[in-house]
Amino acid sequence: MTSMLESEISTLCVMRELEIKAEPEAVFKAILAEVGPEGQMPDGSPFPMVLEAWPGGRWFRDLGEGRGHWWGHVQVIKPPTLLEISGPMFMSYPAVSHVQYRVSSMPGGAMLKLTHRAMGLITAEHREGVHTGWDFGLERVRQIAEMRT
């Protein structure tokens, strides 16, 4: 006999703003690097991803030999100001996410705004840990952009 636990649909919303001392073009390239081949985990271990940087392009983790994890598709890309991705992201259960990176020029550099909205059977672990992950990823974008400027 199988037992079913009731699950509730929940939402999450993460919004961050970060000033970066680099031109918008450098910030956009740093975003592509961090969500792509230069991705890292908060413990410093590599977490390379593949981002096909065009509308409809896939964003996924390639583990080789036909293995991996699909995170989403590029919904909108307008270098150097906008990248939107939709898909399940890191959630391997019924959920959908929309992530938006918006870059704008400001005196002395650029403003990066990140919004991540999701809904589905989101676990408490993901609702709590997502903030740490985004904060780390955005700081990596800042480091990459400022280092290469």
Backbone as JSON Lines, residues from 0, in Angstrom:
{"i":0,"aa":"M","n":[0.84,-1.18,0.0],"ca":[0.0,0.0,0.0],"c":[0.89,1.24,0.0]}
{"i":1,"aa":"T","n":[0.54,2.2,-0.81],"ca":[1.31,3.44,-0.93],"c":[0.64,4.53,-0.12]}
{"i":2,"aa":"S","n":[1.44,5.29,0.56],"ca":[0.91,6.42,1.32],"c":[1.27,7.71,0.61]}
{"i":3,"aa":"M","n":[0.36,8.67,0.61],"ca":[0.61,9.96,-0.04],"c":[0.63,11.05,1.03]}
{"i":4,"aa":"L","n":[1.63,11.87,0.96],"ca":[1.69,13.04,1.82],"c":[1.17,14.22,1.03]}
{"i":5,"aa":"E","n":[0.39,15.03,1.67],"ca":[-0.1,16.22,0.98],"c":[1.02,17.25,0.92]}
{"i":6,"aa":"S","n":[1.15,17.85,-0.22],"ca":[2.13,18.91,-0.42],"c":[1.39,20.17,-0.81]}
{"i":7,"aa":"E","n":[1.94,21.27,-0.38],"ca":[1.34,22.55,-0.72],"c":[2.2,23.28,-1.74]}
{"i":8,"aa":"I","n":[1.51,23.94,-2.63],"ca":[2.21,24.8,-3.58],"c":[2.62,26.05,-2.82]}
{"i":9,"aa":"S","n":[3.88,26.42,-2.97],"ca":[4.37,27.62,-2.32],"c":[5.11,28.47,-3.34]}
{"i":10,"aa":"T","n":[5.47,29.64,-2.92],"ca":[6.19,30.56,-3.81],"c":[7.45,31.03,-3.1]}
{"i":11,"aa":"L","n":[8.36,31.56,-3.9],"ca":[9.5,32.24,-3.33],"c":[9.83,33.43,-4.21]}
{"i":12,"aa":"C","n":[10.38,34.44,-3.59],"ca":[10.8,35.63,-4.33],"c":[12.07,36.16,-3.7]}
{"i":13,"aa":"V","n":[13.1,36.25,-4.51],"ca":[14.38,36.8,-4.09],"c":[14.65,38.02,-4.97]}
{"i":14,"aa":"M","n":[14.94,39.13,-4.34],"ca":[15.28,40.35,-5.08],"c":[16.55,40.92,-4.48]}
{"i":15,"aa":"R","n":[17.52,41.19,-5.34],"ca":[18.8,41.73,-4.89],"c":[19.23,42.85,-5.84]}
{"i":16,"aa":"E","n":[19.95,43.83,-5.29],"ca":[20.58,44.88,-6.08],"c":[22.03,44.96,-5.65]}
{"i":17,"aa":"L","n":[22.91,45.15,-6.62],"ca":[24.34,45.16,-6.34],"c":[25.02,46.19,-7.23]}
{"i":18,"aa":"E","n":[25.74,47.12,-6.62],"ca":[26.54,48.08,-7.39],"c":[27.87,47.43,-7.73]}
{"i":19,"aa":"I","n":[28.28,47.57,-8.98],"ca":[29.52,46.96,-9.45],"c":[30.35,48.02,-10.15]}
{"i":20,"aa":"K","n":[31.63,48.09,-9.82],"ca":[32.53,49.09,-10.4],"c":[33.08,48.56,-11.72]}
{"i":21,"aa":"A","n":[32.21,48.42,-12.68],"ca":[32.57,47.96,-14.03],"c":[31.47,48.4,-14.98]}
{"i":22,"aa":"E","n":[31.82,48.51,-16.24],"ca":[30.83,48.9,-17.25],"c":[29.79,47.79,-17.42]}
{"i":23,"aa":"P","n":[28.57,48.15,-17.85],"ca":[27.52,47.14,-18.04],"c":[27.95,45.96,-18.91]}
{"i":24,"aa":"E","n":[28.74,46.23,-19.95],"ca":[29.19,45.14,-20.83],"c":[30.02,44.11,-20.05]}
{"i":25,"aa":"A","n":[30.9,44.59,-19.17],"ca":[31.74,43.7,-18.36],"c":[30.89,42.93,-17.36]}
{"i":26,"aa":"V","n":[29.89,43.58,-16.8],"ca":[29.0,42.91,-15.85],"c":[28.21,41.81,-16.55]}
{"i":27,"aa":"F","n":[27.71,42.1,-17.74],"ca":[26.93,41.1,-18.47],"c":[27.81,39.89,-18.81]}
{"i":28,"aa":"K","n":[29.04,40.14,-19.25],"ca":[29.96,39.03,-19.54],"c":[30.25,38.23,-18.28]}
{"i":29,"aa":"A","n":[30.35,38.91,-17.13],"ca":[30.59,38.22,-15.87],"c":[29.4,37.35,-15.47]}
{"i":30,"aa":"I","n":[28.19,37.83,-15.74],"ca":[27.0,37.01,-15.48],"c":[27.07,35.72,-16.3]}
{"i":31,"aa":"L","n":[27.36,35.87,-17.59],"ca":[27.45,34.7,-18.47],"c":[28.54,33.73,-18.01]}
{"i":32,"aa":"A","n":[29.65,34.28,-17.49],"ca":[30.73,33.42,-16.98],"c":[30.28,32.68,-15.73]}
{"i":33,"aa":"E","n":[29.65,33.39,-14.79],"ca":[29.25,32.78,-13.52],"c":[28.14,31.74,-13.7]}
{"i":34,"aa":"V","n":[27.17,32.01,-14.56],"ca":[26.1,31.02,-14.78],"c":[26.54,29.97,-15.78]}
{"i":35,"aa":"G","n":[27.74,30.12,-16.31],"ca":[28.28,29.19,-17.29],"c":[29.51,28.47,-16.79]}
{"i":36,"aa":"P","n":[30.58,28.52,-17.56],"ca":[31.74,27.68,-17.28],"c":[32.53,28.04,-16.03]}
{"i":37,"aa":"E","n":[32.34,29.25,-15.49],"ca":[33.1,29.66,-14.31],"c":[32.29,29.6,-13.02]}
{"i":38,"aa":"G","n":[31.15,28.91,-13.06],"ca":[30.31,28.79,-11.87],"c":[31.03,28.12,-10.72]}
{"i":39,"aa":"Q","n":[30.67,28.54,-9.52],"ca":[31.28,28.01,-8.31],"c":[30.23,27.81,-7.24]}
{"i":40,"aa":"M","n":[30.5,26.86,-6.35],"ca":[29.68,26.66,-5.15],"c":[30.21,27.56,-4.05]}
{"i":41,"aa":"P","n":[29.4,27.85,-3.02],"ca":[29.88,28.7,-1.93],"c":[31.14,28.17,-1.24]}
{"i":42,"aa":"D","n":[31.39,26.86,-1.3],"ca":[32.6,26.33,-0.68],"c":[33.82,26.45,-1.59]}
{"i":43,"aa":"G","n":[33.65,27.08,-2.77],"ca":[34.75,27.29,-3.7],"c":[34.94,26.19,-4.72]}
{"i":44,"aa":"S","n":[34.18,25.1,-4.59],"ca":[34.32,24.02,-5.57],"c":[33.68,24.43,-6.9]}
{"i":45,"aa":"P","n":[34.24,23.97,-8.0],"ca":[33.7,24.32,-9.32],"c":[32.28,23.8,-9.51]}
{"i":46,"aa":"F","n":[31.46,24.58,-10.17],"ca":[30.11,24.18,-10.52],"c":[29.82,24.69,-11.93]}
{"i":47,"aa":"P","n":[30.58,24.17,-12.92],"ca":[30.42,24.67,-14.28],"c":[29.07,24.27,-14.87]}
{"i":48,"aa":"M","n":[28.5,25.2,-15.6],"ca":[27.22,25.0,-16.29],"c":[27.43,25.33,-17.76]}
{"i":49,"aa":"V","n":[26.45,24.98,-18.56],"ca":[26.43,25.34,-19.97],"c":[25.24,26.27,-20.17]}
{"i":50,"aa":"L","n":[25.51,27.45,-20.71],"ca":[24.43,28.38,-21.06],"c":[24.55,28.67,-22.55]}
{"i":51,"aa":"E","n":[23.54,28.28,-23.3],"ca":[23.47,28.61,-24.72],"c":[22.84,30.0,-24.79]}
{"i":52,"aa":"A","n":[23.67,31.01,-24.99],"ca":[23.27,32.41,-24.83],"c":[22.52,32.94,-26.05]}
{"i":53,"aa":"W","n":[21.33,32.39,-26.29],"ca":[20.42,32.88,-27.33],"c":[19.01,32.52,-26.91]}
{"i":54,"aa":"P","n":[17.97,33.2,-27.45],"ca":[16.6,32.89,-27.07],"c":[16.29,31.4,-27.3]}
{"i":55,"aa":"G","n":[15.78,30.76,-26.27],"ca":[15.49,29.34,-26.34],"c":[16.66,28.46,-25.96]}
{"i":56,"aa":"G","n":[17.85,29.05,-25.79],"ca":[19.03,28.28,-25.43],"c":[18.86,27.59,-24.08]}
{"i":57,"aa":"R","n":[19.49,26.44,-23.94],"ca":[19.39,25.68,-22.71],"c":[20.4,26.16,-21.68]}
{"i":58,"aa":"W","n":[20.04,25.97,-20.42],"ca":[20.95,26.18,-19.3],"c":[20.96,24.88,-18.52]}
{"i":59,"aa":"F","n":[22.12,24.23,-18.49],"ca":[22.15,22.9,-17.87],"c":[23.52,22.57,-17.31]}
{"i":60,"aa":"R","n":[23.54,21.59,-16.46],"ca":[24.79,21.05,-15.91],"c":[25.1,19.78,-16.68]}
{"i":61,"aa":"D","n":[26.23,19.77,-17.34],"ca":[26.66,18.62,-18.14],"c":[27.62,17.79,-17.3]}
{"i":62,"aa":"L","n":[27.19,16.59,-16.93],"ca":[28.03,15.7,-16.13],"c":[28.75,14.68,-16.97]}
{"i":63,"aa":"G","n":[28.63,14.8,-18.29],"ca":[29.32,13.88,-19.21],"c":[28.57,12.56,-19.37]}
{"i":64,"aa":"E","n":[28.91,11.86,-20.43],"ca":[28.34,10.56,-20.73],"c":[26.8,10.57,-20.76]}
{"i":65,"aa":"G","n":[26.23,11.66,-21.27],"ca":[24.78,11.77,-21.39],"c":[24.06,12.03,-20.08]}
{"i":66,"aa":"R","n":[24.79,12.4,-19.04],"ca":[24.18,12.69,-17.74],"c":[24.17,14.2,-17.5]}
{"i":67,"aa":"G","n":[23.25,14.66,-16.68],"ca":[23.22,16.07,-16.35],"c":[21.91,16.48,-15.73]}
{"i":68,"aa":"H","n":[21.7,17.77,-15.66],"ca":[20.51,18.34,-15.04],"c":[20.15,19.62,-15.79]}
{"i":69,"aa":"W","n":[18.96,19.64,-16.38],"ca":[18.48,20.82,-17.09],"c":[17.91,21.8,-16.07]}
{"i":70,"aa":"W","n":[18.37,23.06,-16.13],"ca":[17.91,24.08,-15.19],"c":[16.9,25.04,-15.82]}
{"i":71,"aa":"G","n":[16.98,25.27,-17.14],"ca":[16.04,26.2,-17.74],"c":[16.39,26.53,-19.17]}
{"i":72,"aa":"H","n":[15.61,27.45,-19.72],"ca":[15.83,27.97,-21.07],"c":[15.96,29.49,-21.0]}
{"i":73,"aa":"V","n":[16.75,30.03,-21.91],"ca":[16.86,31.48,-22.02],"c":[15.53,31.99,-22.58]}
{"i":74,"aa":"Q","n":[14.88,32.83,-21.82],"ca":[13.6,33.4,-22.25],"c":[13.84,34.71,-22.99]}
{"i":75,"aa":"V","n":[14.74,35.54,-22.44],"ca":[15.08,36.82,-23.06],"c":[16.58,37.04,-22.88]}
{"i":76,"aa":"I","n":[17.23,37.51,-23.93],"ca":[18.62,37.93,-23.81],"c":[18.8,39.18,-24.66]}
{"i":77,"aa":"K","n":[19.26,40.25,-24.0],"ca":[19.5,41.54,-24.66],"c":[20.8,42.1,-24.09]}
{"i":78,"aa":"P","n":[21.94,41.59,-24.58],"ca":[23.22,42.08,-24.06],"c":[23.35,43.59,-24.3]}
{"i":79,"aa":"P","n":[23.85,44.34,-23.39],"ca":[24.38,43.97,-22.08],"c":[23.44,44.3,-20.93]}
{"i":80,"aa":"T","n":[22.13,44.31,-21.18],"ca":[21.23,44.79,-20.13],"c":[20.27,43.76,-19.54]}
{"i":81,"aa":"L","n":[20.0,42.65,-20.21],"ca":[18.94,41.77,-19.71],"c":[19.18,40.32,-20.07]}
{"i":82,"aa":"L","n":[19.02,39.46,-19.06],"ca":[19.02,38.01,-19.24],"c":[17.9,37.46,-18.38]}
{"i":83,"aa":"E","n":[17.0,36.69,-19.01],"ca":[15.92,36.03,-18.28],"c":[15.96,34.55,-18.6]}
{"i":84,"aa":"I","n":[15.82,33.74,-17.57],"ca":[15.83,32.28,-17.71],"c":[14.61,31.73,-16.99]}
{"i":85,"aa":"S","n":[13.93,30.78,-17.62],"ca":[12.8,30.13,-16.96],"c":[12.98,28.62,-17.02]}
{"i":86,"aa":"G","n":[12.55,27.97,-15.96],"ca":[12.66,26.52,-15.85],"c":[12.67,26.1,-14.39]}
{"i":87,"aa":"P","n":[12.94,24.84,-14.12],"ca":[12.91,24.36,-12.74],"c":[14.11,24.79,-11.9]}
{"i":88,"aa":"M","n":[15.18,25.24,-12.56],"ca":[16.42,25.6,-11.87],"c":[16.98,24.38,-11.14]}
{"i":89,"aa":"F","n":[17.31,24.55,-9.88],"ca":[17.94,23.52,-9.06],"c":[16.91,22.6,-8.4]}
{"i":90,"aa":"M","n":[15.63,22.78,-8.72],"ca":[14.56,22.05,-8.05],"c":[14.17,20.81,-8.87]}
{"i":91,"aa":"S","n":[14.46,19.64,-8.34],"ca":[14.11,18.39,-9.03],"c":[12.78,17.86,-8.51]}
{"i":92,"aa":"Y","n":[11.77,18.66,-8.67],"ca":[10.4,18.32,-8.29],"c":[9.49,19.31,-9.0]}
{"i":93,"aa":"P","n":[8.18,19.16,-8.93],"ca":[7.3,20.06,-9.67],"c":[7.43,21.52,-9.21]}
{"i":94,"aa":"A","n":[8.11,22.31,-10.01],"ca":[8.31,23.73,-9.73],"c":[8.72,24.44,-11.01]}
{"i":95,"aa":"V","n":[8.48,25.71,-11.05],"ca":[8.92,26.54,-12.17],"c":[9.49,27.83,-11.61]}
{"i":96,"aa":"S","n":[10.55,28.3,-12.24],"ca":[11.22,29.52,-11.8],"c":[11.37,30.49,-12.97]}
{"i":97,"aa":"H","n":[11.5,31.74,-12.62],"ca":[11.86,32.78,-13.57],"c":[12.94,33.63,-12.91]}
{"i":98,"aa":"V","n":[14.08,33.72,-13.55],"ca":[15.2,34.51,-13.03],"c":[15.49,35.63,-14.01]}
{"i":99,"aa":"Q","n":[15.64,36.82,-13.49],"ca":[15.94,37.98,-14.33],"c":[17.18,38.69,-13.78]}
{"i":100,"aa":"Y","n":[18.16,38.87,-14.66],"ca":[19.32,39.71,-14.38],"c":[19.13,40.97,-15.21]}
{"i":101,"aa":"R","n":[19.08,42.13,-14.55],"ca":[18.94,43.4,-15.25],"c":[20.14,44.28,-14.89]}
{"i":102,"aa":"V","n":[20.84,44.76,-15.91],"ca":[22.04,45.57,-15.72],"c":[21.77,46.97,-16.26]}
{"i":103,"aa":"S","n":[22.07,47.97,-15.45],"ca":[21.92,49.35,-15.91],"c":[23.17,50.14,-15.56]}
{"i":104,"aa":"S","n":[23.41,51.16,-16.34],"ca":[24.57,52.02,-16.14],"c":[24.29,52.98,-15.0]}
{"i":105,"aa":"M","n":[25.32,53.28,-14.24],"ca":[25.22,54.28,-13.18],"c":[26.6,54.93,-13.04]}
{"i":106,"aa":"P","n":[26.69,56.09,-12.42],"ca":[27.99,56.72,-12.26],"c":[28.97,55.77,-11.54]}
{"i":107,"aa":"G","n":[30.13,55.58,-12.15],"ca":[31.14,54.72,-11.55],"c":[31.0,53.24,-11.85]}
{"i":108,"aa":"G","n":[30.02,52.88,-12.67],"ca":[29.88,51.46,-12.97],"c":[28.49,51.06,-13.4]}
{"i":109,"aa":"A","n":[28.0,49.99,-12.78],"ca":[26.71,49.43,-13.18],"c":[25.93,48.97,-11.95]}
{"i":110,"aa":"M","n":[24.62,48.93,-12.1],"ca":[23.73,48.37,-11.09],"c":[23.22,47.04,-11.64]}
{"i":111,"aa":"L","n":[23.36,45.98,-10.87],"ca":[22.84,44.67,-11.24],"c":[21.66,44.37,-10.33]}
{"i":112,"aa":"K","n":[20.52,44.09,-10.94],"ca":[19.33,43.71,-10.18],"c":[18.97,42.28,-10.55]}
{"i":113,"aa":"L","n":[18.81,41.46,-9.54],"ca":[18.42,40.08,-9.75],"c":[17.06,39.85,-9.12]}
{"i":114,"aa":"T","n":[16.18,39.2,-9.85],"ca":[14.89,38.78,-9.32],"c":[14.71,37.3,-9.65]}
{"i":115,"aa":"H","n":[14.41,36.51,-8.64],"ca":[14.12,35.08,-8.83],"c":[12.76,34.82,-8.19]}
{"i":116,"aa":"R","n":[11.81,34.45,-9.02],"ca":[10.48,34.09,-8.54],"c":[10.22,32.63,-8.93]}
{"i":117,"aa":"A","n":[9.61,31.9,-8.02],"ca":[9.32,30.49,-8.28],"c":[8.02,30.09,-7.61]}
{"i":118,"aa":"M","n":[7.41,29.04,-8.13],"ca":[6.24,28.47,-7.49],"c":[6.25,26.96,-7.75]}
{"i":119,"aa":"G","n":[5.69,26.24,-6.82],"ca":[5.62,24.79,-6.95],"c":[5.73,24.14,-5.59]}
{"i":120,"aa":"L","n":[6.12,22.89,-5.58],"ca":[6.26,22.13,-4.34],"c":[7.66,22.39,-3.76]}
{"i":121,"aa":"I","n":[7.94,23.65,-3.47],"ca":[9.27,24.1,-3.06],"c":[9.56,23.66,-1.63]}
{"i":122,"aa":"T","n":[10.68,22.99,-1.46],"ca":[11.04,22.5,-0.13],"c":[11.51,23.65,0.76]}
{"i":123,"aa":"A","n":[11.39,23.44,2.06],"ca":[11.85,24.44,3.02],"c":[13.35,24.66,2.87]}
{"i":124,"aa":"E","n":[14.09,23.59,2.61],"ca":[15.54,23.7,2.42],"c":[15.87,24.66,1.29]}
{"i":125,"aa":"H","n":[15.16,24.56,0.17],"ca":[15.42,25.45,-0.95],"c":[14.94,26.87,-0.66]}
{"i":126,"aa":"R","n":[13.79,27.03,-0.01],"ca":[13.3,28.37,0.32],"c":[14.29,29.11,1.21]}
{"i":127,"aa":"E","n":[14.97,28.39,2.1],"ca":[15.92,29.01,3.01],"c":[17.29,29.19,2.36]}
{"i":128,"aa":"G","n":[17.78,28.18,1.65],"ca":[19.13,28.19,1.11],"c":[19.3,29.04,-0.14]}
{"i":129,"aa":"V","n":[18.22,29.33,-0.84],"ca":[18.32,30.06,-2.09],"c":[18.95,31.44,-1.89]}
{"i":130,"aa":"H","n":[18.71,32.06,-0.76],"ca":[19.25,33.4,-0.5],"c":[20.78,33.37,-0.44]}
{"i":131,"aa":"T","n":[21.32,32.38,0.27],"ca":[22.77,32.24,0.37],"c":[23.38,31.99,-1.01]}
{"i":132,"aa":"G","n":[22.74,31.13,-1.78],"ca":[23.23,30.83,-3.12],"c":[23.26,32.04,-4.02]}
{"i":133,"aa":"W","n":[22.18,32.82,-4.05],"ca":[22.14,34.01,-4.9],"c":[23.14,35.06,-4.43]}
{"i":134,"aa":"D","n":[23.24,35.26,-3.12],"ca":[24.21,36.24,-2.61],"c":[25.63,35.86,-3.04]}
{"i":135,"aa":"F","n":[25.96,34.58,-2.93],"ca":[27.28,34.12,-3.34],"c":[27.49,34.32,-4.85]}
{"i":136,"aa":"G","n":[26.5,33.93,-5.65],"ca":[26.61,34.06,-7.11],"c":[26.76,35.5,-7.55]}
{"i":137,"aa":"L","n":[26.02,36.41,-6.93],"ca":[26.13,37.82,-7.3],"c":[27.48,38.4,-6.89]}
{"i":138,"aa":"E","n":[27.99,37.99,-5.75],"ca":[29.31,38.45,-5.35],"c":[30.37,37.94,-6.33]}
{"i":139,"aa":"R","n":[30.2,36.71,-6.82],"ca":[31.11,36.18,-7.84],"c":[31.03,37.01,-9.12]}
{"i":140,"aa":"V","n":[29.83,37.41,-9.52],"ca":[29.68,38.27,-10.7],"c":[30.45,39.56,-10.49]}
{"i":141,"aa":"R","n":[30.32,40.15,-9.31],"ca":[31.04,41.39,-9.01],"c":[32.55,41.16,-9.12]}
{"i":142,"aa":"Q","n":[33.04,40.09,-8.5],"ca":[34.48,39.8,-8.53],"c":[34.98,39.63,-9.95]}
{"i":143,"aa":"I","n":[34.25,38.86,-10.74],"ca":[34.68,38.59,-12.12],"c":[34.69,39.9,-12.92]}
{"i":144,"aa":"A","n":[33.62,40.69,-12.81],"ca":[33.51,41.93,-13.58],"c":[34.59,42.92,-13.19]}
{"i":145,"aa":"E","n":[34.79,43.11,-11.9],"ca":[35.77,44.1,-11.45],"c":[37.2,43.65,-11.7]}
{"i":146,"aa":"M","n":[37.44,42.35,-11.63],"ca":[38.78,41.82,-11.89],"c":[39.16,41.99,-13.36]}
{"i":147,"aa":"R","n":[38.21,41.9,-14.25],"ca":[38.5,41.95,-15.67],"c":[38.39,43.35,-16.25]}
{"i":148,"aa":"T","n":[38.1,44.34,-15.42],"ca":[37.96,45.71,-15.9],"c":[39.28,46.42,-15.86]}
